[in-house]
Amino acid sequence: MAQLPPITVSTLDLARLEALLEKQPESDAITRLENELDRANVVAPTDIPVDIVTMNSTITFAMATGKETFTKTLCYPRDMDSSNTKISVLAPIGAALLGLSVGQTIEWPAPNGKAMQVSISAVDYQPERAGDYQA
């Protein structure tokens, strides 16, 4: 697998995600997310750059396998619904998106065991940029 790009996570997201992960059964997906959090550059929510994917951000991204782009909101599992506009941080693609910035690409294990490449083209909404630290 290719070298992982640098990522940035807020102290608030880190604390909330660590609390969530403590309650999850062990799995490869959970271990990968824990490893991502361990390697992240952690900053205060007010210091998050405006182009970083944080929890509850709405992002536009593309998969290397096709030309189609997707716009989804990265959310906690409790916030998932049937709208098909959200992606859980516990899903492989959700864990891959967390902490990336616009223009970055990451190669990440897909559920089928193959690698997927995800590229961030826009952070359409970011709670920190909007001053919303409650999400």
C-alpha positions in Angstrom: 0.0 0.0 0.0 1.2 3.5 -0.8 2.5 5.9 1.9 -0.3 7.5 3.9 -0.8 11.3 3.5 -0.6 13.5 6.6 -3.9 14.0 8.4 -5.2 16.5 10.9 -7.9 15.9 13.6 -9.3 18.2 16.2 -9.0 17.5 19.9 -12.8 17.5 20.1 -13.2 14.9 17.3 -10.4 12.8 18.8 -12.0 12.7 22.2 -15.4 11.8 20.7 -14.0 9.1 18.4 -11.9 7.6 21.2 -15.0 7.3 23.3 -16.9 5.7 20.4 -14.1 3.2 19.6 -13.9 2.0 23.3 -17.4 0.7 22.8 -16.8 -1.1 19.5 -15.9 -4.8 19.1 -12.4 -5.4 17.7 -12.2 -5.5 13.9 -9.8 -4.6 11.1 -11.8 -1.4 10.4 -11.7 -0.3 14.0 -7.9 -1.0 14.2 -7.3 1.0 11.0 -9.3 4.0 12.4 -7.4 3.8 15.7 -4.1 3.8 13.8 -5.2 6.8 11.8 -6.0 8.7 15.0 -2.6 7.7 16.5 -0.7 9.2 13.5 -2.9 12.3 13.2 -1.7 15.8 13.8 -4.1 16.9 16.6 -5.0 20.6 16.9 -7.7 22.6 18.7 -11.0 22.9 16.9 -10.4 26.6 16.3 -7.1 25.8 14.6 -8.4 23.3 12.1 -7.6 24.4 8.5 -10.8 25.1 6.5 -10.0 22.5 3.9 -9.7 19.5 6.3 -12.3 16.7 6.5 -13.6 16.7 10.1 -16.5 14.9 11.7 -19.8 16.2 10.3 -18.1 17.7 7.3 -19.8 17.5 3.9 -17.2 16.6 1.3 -17.0 15.9 -2.3 -14.7 13.1 -3.3 -13.9 10.6 -6.1 -12.9 7.0 -6.2 -10.0 6.1 -8.5 -12.1 3.3 -10.0 -14.4 5.8 -11.8 -15.0 9.3 -12.8 -18.1 9.7 -10.6 -17.9 12.1 -7.7 -19.8 11.7 -4.4 -20.9 14.3 -1.9 -21.5 12.8 1.6 -21.4 14.0 5.2 -19.0 12.1 7.4 -20.9 11.2 10.6 -21.0 9.1 13.7 -22.8 5.8 13.4 -25.7 7.1 15.5 -26.4 9.8 12.9 -26.7 7.4 10.0 -30.1 7.4 8.2 -31.6 6.1 5.0 -31.0 9.3 3.0 -27.8 8.0 1.3 -26.2 11.4 2.0 -24.1 10.2 5.0 -21.1 8.0 5.5 -20.1 6.5 8.9 -16.6 7.1 10.2 -16.6 3.4 11.0 -17.1 2.5 7.4 -13.8 1.9 5.5 -14.4 4.9 3.2 -15.4 7.1 6.2 -12.2 6.2 8.1 -10.2 6.9 5.0 -11.7 10.4 4.6 -11.2 11.6 8.1 -8.4 14.2 8.5 -7.6 14.6 4.8 -7.4 17.9 3.1 -8.6 19.1 -0.3 -6.3 17.7 -3.0 -5.1 14.7 -1.0 -5.5 11.1 -2.1 -5.3 8.1 0.1 -5.1 4.4 -0.7 -7.2 2.4 1.8 -8.3 -1.3 2.2 -11.8 -1.9 0.9 -14.2 -4.4 2.4 -13.4 -6.8 -0.4 -9.8 -6.9 0.6 -8.6 -4.8 -2.4 -7.2 -1.3 -2.1 -9.3 1.7 -3.0 -8.1 5.2 -3.7 -10.1 8.2 -2.5 -9.4 11.8 -3.6 -10.8 14.8 -1.8 -12.0 17.6 -4.2 -13.9 19.9 -1.8 -14.9 20.4 1.8 -18.4 21.9 1.1 -19.2 22.3 4.8 -17.0 22.0 7.9 -18.5 22.5 11.4 -15.3 24.2 12.6 -15.3 26.7 9.7 -19.0 27.5 10.5 -18.2 27.9 14.3 -20.3 24.8 15.2 -18.5 22.8 17.8 -21.5 21.0 19.1 -22.0 18.6 16.2 
